[in-house]
Amino acid sequence: MIRPALADLRRYAISRSLFKPTTLSRAIAKLGFVQADPIRAPARAQDLTLRHRVANYRVGDLERRYSKLPIEEDFFVNYGFVPRQWQALMHPRTARQKWTKARWRKANEILEYVRARGEVHPREVDAHFAHGKAVNWFGGSSNASTQLLDGLHYRGLLRISRREGGVRVYAVREANAPPTDPAATMDALIDIIVNKYAPLPASSLAQLVVMLKFAVPHWEDARKSALARAKARLPNAKVDGETWYWPQGENPQSRRHVVADEVRLLAPFDPVVWDRRRFELFWGWAYRFEAYTPAPKRVRGYYALPLLWRDSVVGWGNLSVVDGRLNASFGYVGREPKDPAFRRAHDAELARIETFLDLGSRIASP
């Protein structure tokens, strides 16, 4: 019987997620899913996540190499990048929002247009069909043709073939046969979740299974039984009153889970810190993503990056690039660590970020 302490789980979470840097393709396969976000501060979340896990990674490498990798942009528990083999488990996908016959007629016209051209930029579709504007999901206005492209992509009829200046370029996605065993497929999708975010408190595991509504809305009724099967088959232990789950064949108490004497600035959606519930259990303070919080109400900054030192998140950093210089400011939960090793590791992390951003040695600290 494995009986880990909370400190064991913390080291295990960091060690297994921040694995030795490898190739881009292998890192994405190992993670199973990389969440995407369009904000650059100082780089997009997917780049900030991959820089820790891919050898010699540079900002934009994922976008530049995407078309040659066996991955797809798609929804999983959030929107991001997923290995093609896992994407096939989620399709054919039946969207929760049903389209009218008139909307399907417009969508099929676009589909045939894309098929004839091979791949299209949204502005080409908008210019050709002139569908005008429409209300989007958050109450604003966007091109109706772009909404149709997004809907066709979500339903698995189109794929993202590449990006052009950050904008999605679409191509037809060839349909795959539906999974023959929905229960086994749900189990496989949950295994991807657990592999990425383990160890998981029971409430976080349940939350992530609910979030599979984005990946497989057509199996909404199967989520409850899939969660029950996961809890029955996954290794688990109760620690300080909370039940934790992790992948089969792993031991949170293993001596191989060693945390390096390094400082890491992590993306807000990095798997080490993504689960805010687990974050508070591990580190005793609340981290919140404040990019969409009104500026006067922000506590830590627009895009505060959690600052990991060894196995503790001791504070946060706000980074920006101004006139080719990296500007860095930091805040701490308590007092800034006085260990000289921390300062060396802190400076080394900023140097890595400069290399990642191709800035050279130019750091400005307000």
Secondary structure, 3 states (H helix, E strand, C coil): CCCCCHHHHHHHHHHHHCCCCECHHHHHHHHCCEECCCCCCCCCHHHHHHCCCECCCCCCHHHHHHHHCCEEEEECCCEEEEEHHHHHHHCCCCCCCCCCHHHHHHHHHHHHHHHHHCEECHHHHHHHHCCCEEECCCCCEEEHHHHHHHHHHHCCCEEEEEEECCEEEEEECCCCCCCCCHHHHHHHHHHHHHHHHCCEEHHHHHHHHHHHHCCCHHHHHHHHHHHHHHHHHCCEEEECCEEEECCCCCCCCCCCCCCCCCEEECCCCCCCCCCHHHHHHHHCCCCCCCCCCCHHHCCCCCCCEEEEECCEEEEEEEEEEECCEEEEEEEECCCCCCCHHHHHHHHHHHHHHHHHCCCCCCEECC
